[in-house]
Amino acid sequence: MEASELLKKVRKIEIKTRGLSQNIFAGEYHTAFKGRGMTFAEVREYQYGDDVRDIDWNVTARHNHPYVKVYEEERELTVMLLVDVSNSRNFGAVGEMKREMIAEVAATIAFSAIQNNDKIGVIFFSDKIEKFIPPKKGRKHILFIIRELLDFKPENSGTDISLVLKYFTDALKKRCTTFLISDFIDQHDYQTSLSVAGNKHDVIGIQIYDKRDSQLPNVGLIKIQDLESGREQWVNTSSGKVRKTYNRWWYERQQYMTDTLQKCRVDSISIATDEDYVKSLMELFKKRGVR
């Protein structure tokens, strides 16, 4: 992508997504993703009803009277985006390209994060870790992230969600609010790594898919290509059996994703490329905010 064209796209996404985060998501984001860490604030005298586990025994011994530790919530969060940059994101038959919606969703979350003074970082992944952008604050940092979202060229073409979850869990020691953004077209089993990551971090799954991913059109004999493997083959889409087999494959893959996210207690949403992602994100934020 030429520099001038890229700059225009970055600016367009910034105007749209920053406006959304300021006018629509600011309060919802803050409520949905509160600080989860607790930091020591002070000690005070024990009062009836206090948890005995909070007693500071050193101070209690010095004063010969029970004192308890008081903690306060850490408001500042570290937000991580785990973004799928495999070749399947370059598909778009209904609505916009998956990669374009992924960029907008990620940018909206990023601007919402800095509205709340949170740090934001990104890991781009295919079937390898393509790039790690450490968490930082500020508009300049987010514009760099948006440029990468739009113009990043991965070395590999496949998808391995388990790999990025393992890498992320090892790399980030402090608890993070984490958005896994992918079409979830993955042949690997990622339940174990998702469970481990979910126990350490607050993980949210966001599936971006094209409705043509789920079904073949009835248009006769066509050549199709697997964008991740590069393999091509001719398919007779006028065959009801062929279309049914493909639909079954999609359904089973979706069922695995849904079951895995639920078993690992991971909140998630699925957004088609011709749908309004603003509505879906609002529903996600509100769902989490009422807990």
C-alpha positions as CSV (number, residue, x, y, z in Angstrom):
1,M,0.0,0.0,0.0
2,E,1.4,3.4,-1.0
3,A,2.3,5.8,1.9
4,S,-0.3,8.4,0.9
5,E,-3.1,5.9,0.6
6,L,-2.1,4.3,3.9
7,L,-2.1,7.7,5.6
8,K,-5.6,8.4,4.3
9,K,-6.9,5.0,5.6
10,V,-5.2,5.5,9.0
11,R,-6.8,9.0,9.3
12,K,-10.2,7.7,8.2
13,I,-10.2,4.9,10.8
14,E,-8.9,7.3,13.5
15,I,-11.7,9.8,12.9
16,K,-14.4,7.1,13.0
17,T,-13.1,4.9,15.8
18,R,-11.9,7.7,18.1
19,G,-15.3,9.3,17.8
20,L,-17.0,6.0,18.7
21,S,-14.8,5.5,21.7
22,Q,-15.4,9.1,22.9
23,N,-19.1,9.4,22.3
24,I,-20.4,5.8,22.7
25,F,-18.0,3.5,24.4
26,A,-16.3,5.6,27.0
27,G,-18.7,4.8,29.9
28,E,-19.5,1.3,28.8
29,Y,-15.8,0.4,28.4
30,H,-15.0,1.7,31.9
31,T,-17.8,-0.3,33.5
32,A,-17.1,-3.4,31.5
33,F,-13.4,-3.6,32.1
34,K,-12.7,-2.4,35.6
35,G,-9.3,-2.7,37.2
36,R,-8.9,-6.2,38.5
37,G,-5.7,-5.8,40.5
38,M,-5.7,-4.8,44.1
39,T,-2.9,-2.7,45.6
40,F,-2.1,-2.0,49.3
41,A,-3.3,1.4,50.5
42,E,-3.1,1.6,54.3
43,V,-3.8,-0.1,57.6
44,R,-6.6,0.8,60.0
45,E,-8.0,-0.6,63.2
46,Y,-10.0,-3.7,62.9
47,Q,-13.8,-3.2,62.8
48,Y,-16.6,-5.7,63.3
49,G,-17.2,-7.5,60.0
50,D,-13.7,-7.2,58.6
51,D,-12.2,-10.3,57.1
52,V,-9.7,-11.8,59.6
53,R,-7.5,-12.8,56.6
54,D,-6.8,-9.0,56.2
55,I,-5.3,-8.6,59.6
56,D,-1.7,-7.2,59.6
57,W,-0.1,-9.3,62.3
58,N,3.0,-7.2,62.5
59,V,1.1,-3.9,63.1
60,T,-1.3,-5.7,65.4
61,A,1.6,-7.0,67.5
62,R,3.2,-3.6,67.8
63,H,0.0,-1.9,68.9
64,N,-1.4,-4.8,70.9
65,H,-4.7,-4.2,69.0
66,P,-5.9,-5.7,65.7
67,Y,-5.3,-3.8,62.6
68,V,-6.2,-4.7,59.0
69,K,-4.7,-4.0,55.6
70,V,-6.9,-1.9,53.3
71,Y,-6.6,-2.4,49.5
72,E,-7.8,-0.3,46.7
73,E,-8.6,-1.3,43.1
74,E,-6.0,-0.6,40.5
75,R,-7.9,1.3,37.8
76,E,-5.2,1.3,35.2
77,L,-5.3,-1.7,32.9
78,T,-3.0,-3.3,30.4
79,V,-5.0,-4.2,27.3
80,M,-3.6,-6.6,24.8
81,L,-5.0,-7.3,21.3
82,L,-4.1,-10.7,19.9
83,V,-4.8,-10.1,16.2
84,D,-5.0,-12.9,13.5
85,V,-3.0,-11.8,10.4
86,S,-3.3,-15.1,8.6
87,N,-4.2,-15.1,4.9
88,S,-7.9,-15.9,5.5
89,R,-8.4,-12.3,6.8
90,N,-7.9,-11.2,3.2
91,F,-11.3,-12.7,2.2
92,G,-14.3,-10.5,1.7
93,A,-17.3,-11.5,-0.4
94,V,-20.2,-10.0,1.7
95,G,-19.5,-6.6,3.2
96,E,-16.0,-5.3,3.7
97,M,-12.8,-7.3,3.9
98,K,-12.2,-9.2,7.2
99,R,-8.9,-7.4,7.6
100,E,-10.6,-4.0,7.4
101,M,-13.2,-4.8,10.0
102,I,-10.5,-6.3,12.2
103,A,-8.6,-3.0,12.0
104,E,-11.7,-0.9,12.9
105,V,-12.7,-3.1,15.8
106,A,-9.1,-3.2,17.2
107,A,-8.8,0.6,16.7
108,T,-12.1,1.2,18.5
109,I,-11.0,-0.9,21.5
110,A,-7.6,0.8,21.5
111,F,-9.0,4.3,21.6
112,S,-11.5,3.3,24.3
113,A,-8.5,2.0,26.3
114,I,-6.5,5.2,26.2
115,Q,-9.7,7.2,27.1
116,N,-9.4,5.4,30.4
117,N,-5.6,5.9,30.7
118,D,-5.0,2.2,29.9
119,K,-1.9,0.8,28.1
120,I,-2.5,-1.0,24.9
121,G,-0.3,-3.6,23.1
122,V,-0.6,-6.0,20.2
123,I,0.6,-9.4,19.2
124,F,0.1,-10.2,15.5
125,F,0.0,-13.9,14.8
126,S,-0.4,-16.4,12.0
127,D,0.9,-19.9,12.6
128,K,3.9,-18.1,14.2
129,I,4.3,-15.0,16.3
130,E,4.6,-12.3,13.6
131,K,5.1,-9.2,15.7
132,F,4.9,-8.1,19.3
133,I,4.1,-4.4,20.1
134,P,4.6,-3.8,23.8
135,P,1.8,-2.0,25.8
136,K,2.1,1.8,25.8
137,K,-0.2,4.8,26.1
138,G,-0.9,7.7,23.7
139,R,-2.3,8.6,20.4
140,K,1.0,8.3,18.6
141,H,1.3,4.7,19.7
142,I,-2.3,3.9,18.6
143,L,-1.8,5.4,15.2
144,F,1.3,3.2,14.8
145,I,-0.9,0.2,15.7
146,I,-3.5,1.2,13.2
147,R,-0.9,1.5,10.4
148,E,0.3,-2.0,11.3
149,L,-3.2,-3.4,11.3
150,L,-3.8,-2.1,7.8
151,D,-0.4,-2.7,6.2
152,F,1.3,-5.5,8.1
153,K,2.6,-8.3,5.8
154,P,2.9,-11.6,7.7
155,E,5.7,-14.1,6.9
156,N,3.4,-17.1,7.3
157,S,-0.1,-17.7,6.0
158,G,-1.7,-20.2,8.5
159,T,-3.4,-19.9,11.9
160,D,-2.4,-21.2,15.3
161,I,-4.4,-19.7,18.1
162,S,-2.9,-22.1,20.7
163,L,0.6,-20.8,19.8
164,V,-0.3,-17.2,20.4
165,L,-2.1,-17.9,23.7
166,K,1.0,-19.8,25.0
167,Y,3.3,-17.0,23.9
168,F,1.1,-14.3,25.4
169,T,0.7,-16.2,28.7
170,D,4.5,-16.6,29.0
171,A,5.3,-13.0,27.9
172,L,2.8,-11.0,30.0
173,K,3.3,-11.5,33.7
174,K,0.8,-8.9,34.9
175,R,-2.9,-9.6,34.5
176,C,-4.3,-8.1,31.2
177,T,-7.6,-7.6,29.6
178,T,-7.1,-9.4,26.3
179,F,-9.1,-9.4,23.1
180,L,-8.4,-12.4,20.8
181,I,-9.5,-11.1,17.4
182,S,-9.7,-13.8,14.6
183,D,-12.0,-15.6,12.2
184,F,-11.2,-18.7,14.3
185,I,-10.5,-20.7,11.1
186,D,-7.9,-23.0,12.8
187,Q,-7.3,-26.7,12.5
188,H,-5.4,-26.9,15.8
189,D,-6.9,-27.6,19.3
190,Y,-6.6,-24.5,21.4
191,Q,-8.8,-25.4,24.4
192,T,-6.0,-26.2,26.9
193,S,-4.0,-23.0,26.1
194,L,-7.1,-20.9,26.2
195,S,-8.0,-22.3,29.6
196,V,-4.5,-21.5,30.9
197,A,-4.6,-18.0,29.5
198,G,-8.1,-17.4,30.8
199,N,-7.1,-18.4,34.4
200,K,-4.3,-15.8,34.3
201,H,-5.9,-13.0,32.2
202,D,-9.3,-11.6,31.4
203,V,-9.7,-13.0,27.8
204,I,-12.5,-12.0,25.4
205,G,-13.0,-13.6,22.0
206,I,-14.1,-11.6,19.0
207,Q,-14.8,-13.6,15.8
208,I,-14.8,-11.6,12.5
209,Y,-16.2,-13.7,9.7
210,D,-17.7,-13.4,6.2
211,K,-21.1,-15.0,5.6
212,R,-19.6,-16.6,2.5
213,D,-17.3,-18.5,4.9
214,S,-20.4,-20.4,6.1
215,Q,-21.9,-21.5,2.8
216,L,-21.0,-22.1,-0.8
217,P,-23.1,-20.3,-3.4
218,N,-24.9,-22.4,-6.0
219,V,-23.0,-21.1,-9.1
220,G,-21.8,-24.3,-10.8
221,L,-18.2,-25.5,-11.2
222,I,-15.8,-23.0,-9.6
223,K,-12.1,-23.1,-8.6
224,I,-11.6,-22.3,-4.9
225,Q,-8.4,-21.6,-3.1
226,D,-7.5,-22.2,0.6
227,L,-6.0,-18.8,1.4
228,E,-3.9,-20.2,4.2
229,S,-2.5,-23.3,2.5
230,G,-2.6,-21.9,-1.1
231,R,-4.2,-25.2,-2.2
232,E,-6.6,-24.9,-5.2
233,Q,-9.3,-27.3,-6.3
234,W,-12.4,-27.3,-8.6
235,V,-15.7,-27.7,-6.8
236,N,-19.1,-28.3,-8.2
237,T,-21.3,-26.0,-6.1
238,S,-24.5,-27.0,-8.0
239,S,-24.2,-30.3,-6.1
240,G,-26.5,-30.2,-3.0
241,K,-24.2,-32.9,-1.4
242,V,-21.1,-30.7,-1.8
243,R,-22.8,-27.6,-0.3
244,K,-24.2,-29.7,2.6
245,T,-20.8,-31.2,3.3
246,Y,-19.3,-27.7,3.4
247,N,-22.0,-26.3,5.6
248,R,-21.5,-29.3,8.0
249,W,-17.7,-28.4,8.1
250,W,-18.5,-24.8,9.0
251,Y,-21.1,-25.8,11.6
252,E,-18.7,-28.2,13.4
253,R,-15.9,-25.7,13.4
254,Q,-18.3,-23.0,14.8
255,Q,-19.6,-25.5,17.4
256,Y,-16.0,-26.3,18.5
257,M,-15.3,-22.6,18.9
258,T,-18.5,-21.9,20.9
259,D,-18.0,-24.9,23.2
260,T,-14.4,-24.1,23.8
261,L,-15.0,-20.5,24.7
262,Q,-17.9,-21.5,27.0
263,K,-15.8,-24.2,28.8
264,C,-13.0,-21.8,29.3
265,R,-15.5,-19.1,30.6
266,V,-14.4,-16.7,27.9
267,D,-16.9,-13.9,26.9
268,S,-17.2,-13.7,23.1
269,I,-19.1,-12.2,20.2
270,S,-19.2,-13.1,16.5
271,I,-19.5,-10.3,13.9
272,A,-20.1,-10.7,10.2
273,T,-18.4,-8.3,7.9
274,D,-21.7,-6.9,6.7
275,E,-23.0,-6.3,10.2
276,D,-22.7,-3.3,12.5
277,Y,-19.8,-4.0,14.8
278,V,-20.7,-1.0,17.0
279,K,-23.9,-2.8,18.1
280,S,-22.1,-6.0,18.9
281,L,-19.4,-4.3,20.9
282,M,-22.0,-2.4,22.9
283,E,-23.9,-5.6,23.7
284,L,-20.6,-7.2,24.9
285,F,-19.7,-4.2,27.1
286,K,-23.2,-4.0,28.6
287,K,-23.2,-7.7,29.3
288,R,-20.0,-7.5,31.2
289,G,-21.0,-4.3,32.9
290,V,-24.1,-5.8,34.6
291,R,-22.1,-8.4,36.5
